[in-house]
Amino acid sequence: MMVTIAGGGIVGSYLANLLSQSHEVHVLERQSPEGFKAVCAWGTSYHEMRRLLEEVDLEFDEYVLHVGKRMTVDLGKEAVDVPLKGLCTFDKRRLILDLHRRIEVSYGVEVKRAENLKGELAVDATGFHRVLLPRLEKDYYIPTLEYLVRYREPPIDDFYVRPLRPLSGYLWYFPLGNGLAHVGAGDFYKRHVQVLEEFVSRHDGEILARVGRPVRITPPHMTRPHSSGSVFGVGESVGAVYPVLGEGIIPGMQSARIFHELLNESKLEEYERALTTHFSPYYLAFQYIRKKIRKEYRTIPDVRLLLGTFLHMKLNEERYGMKIRLRDWLKVVRTYG
Ligand SMILES: Cc1cc2nc3c(=O)[nH]c(=O)nc-3n(C[C@H](O)[C@H](O)[C@H](O)COP(=O)(O)OP(=O)(O)OC[C@H]3O[C@@H](n4cnc5c(N)ncnc54)[C@H](O)[C@@H]3O)c2cc1C
C-alpha cells in the first residue's frame, strides 16, 4: 500500500520504519532536520524501548545517555527513593533523525488537510495537534515548560521529581550525562513556570534551550474517533500517553505496532477496539488522576482506581523502568490527600 504519514516525530518515524518493510511510505514533517526539536524530557524504559527498536533493526544502547539507579520523589517533608529497573534518558532527537534516514521524509511541509495527501492511506502522527482527525469535544492536557541546562556541578546525580498538589503535575530533573539535564515542570493549574523558575534559580546552571507544549492525557477511550475515512491516528494524536506520568514515547510506539499489525492482517476495522483494549489501564489511571486534579477523589469509593493503577504498574515494572512498592505509593497518597 502507499501510506502517507503526517508528522515525523518519534511515533510517525517508528511507524514509517515498521511499514516500509512491506509498504510504500512517505513522511511529511513540518520541521527541518537542522532545527529539529524533539520536545520531551527524553526519559524512557530501557527494556521496552530496546524490544521496540529491535523490530526496526536499531540498537537502543547507541542512544542511551544516562541509566538511573534511583528516582527521588520529593514529597516536601520527606523523600521517597524509588529503585529503578531501566529508567533512562536517551538522545531522542538523534534517534528520530536516524529513523528518518531509512525512509522518505519531506521536511518543511505543514499538513493541513487529508484531502491533499497522496496514497491510499494516511496516518495522523502530528501528536498534540491531531490535524487530520476531528477535533475532540473534551480534551485534557497538561501545559509544560522545559529547560536544557548545563551544570558545572550537577545538583542531583539521578532522576528527581517533585509532585505538585493535588497531583496535578510535577517538576522533573532528568540527567542527560556530561553535566546536562532536562529540567521541566507541567501542571494542570499552570503553576509550572513559577515552580521551574524557583528550582532553576536555586541551582546554578546555564540554560541552553527553553521549550514547552501541552501534553495530552486524554486516554484512547476518550479520543474517538481514532480514524476518519482513510486517516488513522497514532501516538499522542489519539491519546497514547500514560496519564500518571505524561509519558508518551513507549505508548505511542505501541500504538504504531498495533496499527502495523492490523494493516498487515487487513483488519484495520479492528483498530479502535484494539487500541482501547490495549490502553484500558490508561483509562483507569486517567480517571484516578482526573479525580485528584478536580479534588474529587474519595478514599473508600475510589480505592479501585488507586489500586488498579498501582497494580498495573506493579505488574509492569520493567515496562515502566522502576520498582513499584506499595509503601512508596501509600506515602505519596498520604502526603497528597
Ligand atoms: C516537556 C515534555 C516532556 C516530556 N517528557 C517525556 C518523557 O520524558 N518521556 C516520555 O515518554 N514522554 C514524554 N513526553 C511526552 C512525549 O514527548 C510525547 O507524548 C511523544 O513524543 C508523542 O509522540 P508523537 O510522535 O505522537 O508526537 P510528537 O512527538 O509531538 O511528534 C509530532 C511530530 O509531528 C510534527 N507535526 C505537527 N504538526 C504537523 C503538521 N501540521 N504537519 C506536519 N508535521 C507536523 C511535529 O513537528 C513533530 O515532529 C513529554 C512531553 C513534553 C511536552
The ligand as an SDF file (V2000), in Angstrom:
LIG
                    3D

 53 58  0  0  0  0  0  0  0  0999 V2000
    8.0620   18.9000   28.0220 C   0  0  0  0  0  0  0  0  0  0  0  0
    7.6710   17.4710   27.7430 C   0  0  0  0  0  0  0  0  0  0  0  0
    8.3930   16.4280   28.3030 C   0  0  0  0  0  0  0  0  0  0  0  0
    8.0570   15.0950   28.0230 C   0  0  0  0  0  0  0  0  0  0  0  0
    8.8260   14.1000   28.5430 N   0  0  0  0  0  0  0  0  0  0  0  0
    8.5680   12.8240   28.2270 C   0  0  0  0  0  0  0  0  0  0  0  0
    9.4500   11.7930   28.6510 C   0  0  0  0  0  0  0  0  0  0  0  0
   10.4550   12.0390   29.2990 O   0  0  0  0  0  0  0  0  0  0  0  0
    9.1590   10.5210   28.2760 N   0  0  0  0  0  0  0  0  0  0  0  0
    8.0560   10.2040   27.5350 C   0  0  0  0  0  0  0  0  0  0  0  0
    7.8380    9.0250   27.2470 O   0  0  0  0  0  0  0  0  0  0  0  0
    7.2170   11.1710   27.1030 N   0  0  0  0  0  0  0  0  0  0  0  0
    7.4620   12.4660   27.4120 C   0  0  0  0  0  0  0  0  0  0  0  0
    6.6450   13.4550   26.9190 N   0  0  0  0  0  0  0  0  0  0  0  0
    5.5290   13.0850   26.0390 C   0  0  0  0  0  0  0  0  0  0  0  0
    6.1040   12.7050   24.6740 C   0  0  0  0  0  0  0  0  0  0  0  0
    7.0780   13.6410   24.2670 O   0  0  0  0  0  0  0  0  0  0  0  0
    5.0120   12.6450   23.5960 C   0  0  0  0  0  0  0  0  0  0  0  0
    3.8440   12.0560   24.0840 O   0  0  0  0  0  0  0  0  0  0  0  0
    5.5230   11.8580   22.3790 C   0  0  0  0  0  0  0  0  0  0  0  0
    6.6480   12.4900   21.8390 O   0  0  0  0  0  0  0  0  0  0  0  0
    4.4130   11.7830   21.3470 C   0  0  0  0  0  0  0  0  0  0  0  0
    4.9720   11.3560   20.1270 O   0  0  0  0  0  0  0  0  0  0  0  0
    4.2490   11.6540   18.7510 P   0  0  0  0  0  0  0  0  0  0  0  0
    5.1950   11.2470   17.6810 O   0  0  0  0  0  0  0  0  0  0  0  0
    2.8720   11.1020   18.7920 O   0  0  0  0  0  0  0  0  0  0  0  0
    4.0720   13.2580   18.7370 O   0  0  0  0  0  0  0  0  0  0  0  0
    5.1930   14.3780   18.6980 P   0  0  0  0  0  0  0  0  0  0  0  0
    6.3900   13.9480   19.4360 O   0  0  0  0  0  0  0  0  0  0  0  0
    4.5150   15.6330   19.1370 O   0  0  0  0  0  0  0  0  0  0  0  0
    5.5790   14.4920   17.1650 O   0  0  0  0  0  0  0  0  0  0  0  0
    4.7010   15.0800   16.2340 C   0  0  0  0  0  0  0  0  0  0  0  0
    5.5050   15.4790   15.0140 C   0  0  0  0  0  0  0  0  0  0  0  0
    4.5960   15.9880   14.0460 O   0  0  0  0  0  0  0  0  0  0  0  0
    5.0830   17.2130   13.5240 C   0  0  0  0  0  0  0  0  0  0  0  0
    3.9160   17.9930   13.1410 N   0  0  0  0  0  0  0  0  0  0  0  0
    2.9890   18.5710   13.9590 C   0  0  0  0  0  0  0  0  0  0  0  0
    2.0320   19.1760   13.2260 N   0  0  0  0  0  0  0  0  0  0  0  0
    2.3440   18.9540   11.9300 C   0  0  0  0  0  0  0  0  0  0  0  0
    1.7390   19.3220   10.6970 C   0  0  0  0  0  0  0  0  0  0  0  0
    0.6010   20.0260   10.6550 N   0  0  0  0  0  0  0  0  0  0  0  0
    2.3240   18.9250    9.5470 N   0  0  0  0  0  0  0  0  0  0  0  0
    3.4840   18.2240    9.5420 C   0  0  0  0  0  0  0  0  0  0  0  0
    4.1060   17.8490   10.6850 N   0  0  0  0  0  0  0  0  0  0  0  0
    3.5410   18.2190   11.8520 C   0  0  0  0  0  0  0  0  0  0  0  0
    5.8910   17.8240   14.6620 C   0  0  0  0  0  0  0  0  0  0  0  0
    6.8660   18.7430   14.1930 O   0  0  0  0  0  0  0  0  0  0  0  0
    6.5180   16.5840   15.2970 C   0  0  0  0  0  0  0  0  0  0  0  0
    7.7480   16.2600   14.7100 O   0  0  0  0  0  0  0  0  0  0  0  0
    6.9540   14.8090   27.1910 C   0  0  0  0  0  0  0  0  0  0  0  0
    6.2180   15.8540   26.6100 C   0  0  0  0  0  0  0  0  0  0  0  0
    6.5840   17.1720   26.8810 C   0  0  0  0  0  0  0  0  0  0  0  0
    5.8200   18.2820   26.2340 C   0  0  0  0  0  0  0  0  0  0  0  0
  1  2  1  0
  2  3  1  0
  2 52  2  0
  3  4  2  0
  4  5  1  0
  4 50  1  0
  5  6  2  0
  6  7  1  0
  6 13  1  0
  7  8  2  0
  7  9  1  0
  9 10  1  0
 10 11  2  0
 10 12  1  0
 12 13  2  0
 13 14  1  0
 14 15  1  0
 14 50  1  0
 15 16  1  0
 16 17  1  0
 16 18  1  0
 18 19  1  0
 18 20  1  0
 20 21  1  0
 20 22  1  0
 22 23  1  0
 23 24  1  0
 24 25  2  0
 24 26  1  0
 24 27  1  0
 27 28  1  0
 28 29  2  0
 28 30  1  0
 28 31  1  0
 31 32  1  0
 32 33  1  0
 33 34  1  0
 33 48  1  0
 34 35  1  0
 35 36  1  0
 35 46  1  0
 36 37  1  0
 36 45  1  0
 37 38  2  0
 38 39  1  0
 39 40  1  0
 39 45  2  0
 40 41  1  0
 40 42  2  0
 42 43  1  0
 43 44  2  0
 44 45  1  0
 46 47  1  0
 46 48  1  0
 48 49  1  0
 50 51  2  0
 51 52  1  0
 52 53  1  0
M  END
$$$$
